[in-house]
Amino acid sequence: MQDELKEKMRRWCSKQERCMGDVRRKLEGQTDDQDSIIAILQGLVEDGFISDERFLTSYVRTHADHKAWGPRKIAHGLRVKGFSIADSKAAAAAHPQAAYQASLASLVERRRTELPEKRERVIRFLVARGFAVNDILRAIKEAEKR
């Protein structure tokens, strides 16, 4: 049973970067034996199938560059995954700030036609995307200059 679960988790982890919390939750749905879960997790870490450091880097890069999330939303998403507040903030801060600023500028430019009459709505949208209000106001000011 344990070897079968370990092989199943190896296949699952080889398809996409996973964190320890995701694998633990998946295993807890498969078995109640905590000793087996711990042994499988340790084996996956030793074999290189799970690495929280790799996961953090991948998660931040994917969500910042491809989904245009700001650092606050990324940090919150990592906390939901089970990472500590410090690890979440550190991982989000490790991503280049220029990438966040470029994403913010792109989002502001995309919503630029709404700015004069629906400014608050655009600001709420950008805050929900995880950007700081000061950065949002600065980006809007820059967009209005053009």
N, C-alpha and C positions, 0 to 999 in steps of 0.2 A: 504493500500500500504506500509506504513512504517513498520507495524508489519510483513508483508510478507517478505520485504527486510531484516529486522533484523533477522528473523528466517533463511533465506537463508544464511546470513553472519555467523550466529552461526554454521550452519552445515559446511560451508566452513572452518571456523576457527578451528573447532574441528578436522578436518582431519589432519592438519599440522600447525605448528607454523607460524603465520603471523605477519607482522609489520603493524603499523598504516598506512603507506604509501600505502602498497599493498591493504589494505581494502578500503582506500579512493579512490584509482584509480578504483577499481572494482565497488564501489558504484557510482562513477561519470559516469561510463558507463551505469548504470541502471537508474539514475534519475538526473535531473538538480536542484532539490530542495536542496540548501546548508544547510538549517535548518534541514531537514530530515537527511542528511548525518552526520551532527554534532551530532544530537541526537542519531542516531544509533551507531556511534563511541563511544560516551560517555557510552551508555548502554553496549556495548561489553566490554569496559574497566572495568566498574563497576562489570559486571558479570564474569570477569576473562577470557574472550575468547581472548582478545588481551593484550599482555604485551611486550612492546619494550625491556625491560630488558631480558625477557625469550628468545625473538627472537634473540637478539644480541648473547647471550650465545650459543644458538642452532646453529645459522648460523656459528659462528666462529668454534665451535667444529666440526660440519659436514664438513666444507670446509677444515679445517686444518688436521683432522684425516682421513677422508675418500677420499678426493679429492687431498690431498697433496699440498694444496695451501700455499704459504708463507704469512707473515703478510701484505705485501704491496698489494697483490692482494685481500686479504680479506677486507682490509680497503677500497680499491677502490670499491669492490662489495657492501659494506655497504653504501658508498656515493651514488652509483647509486640507491640504495633503498630509498634514501632520508635522511639518517642520516648525522649529521654534521661531519666535518673533525675530530674534537676533540673526539666525541663519537666513530667514526669508528676506530681511532688509539687506543683509550683506550680499546675498546673491543678486538681488535687484540692483544694488548700488555698483556691483562689479561690472555690469553691462555698460558700454560706453554711453555717456550722457548725450553725446552728439546724435546717437541713434534715437534716443527718446525725443530729442528736440526736433529731429527730422520727421518723426512720426507725428508729433504734435503739429508741426507746421503743415504737413500734408493733410491732416484732419481739418485744421482750421481753413485751409484753402478749399477743401471739398465742401465745407459748409459756409463759405464766404458770402454767398448770395443771401443767406438767412440773417446775417449779422446785424444789419441796421434795425430791423423790426423785431427780431427774435433772439436778441443777444443773450438773454438769460437762459433760454432753452439750449443754445449752443454751449454755453458755459456748463450747464448741468450735464449735457452729453459728454463733454470732455472730462469733467470731474468723475463721471461714472466710468470712463475709460482709464482712470487711475492717474491722472495728471494733477499736479498741485495748482491751486488757484492763481498764485503769483505767476507761474510759468504760462498758464492759459492766458491771463490778461496781457502778459508781455507778447505772446504770439499773436493775439488778436490785434494788439496795437501795431505790430509790425505788418500784419496783413492789411490793415486799414490804411497804412502809409502808401502802399503800392497802388 
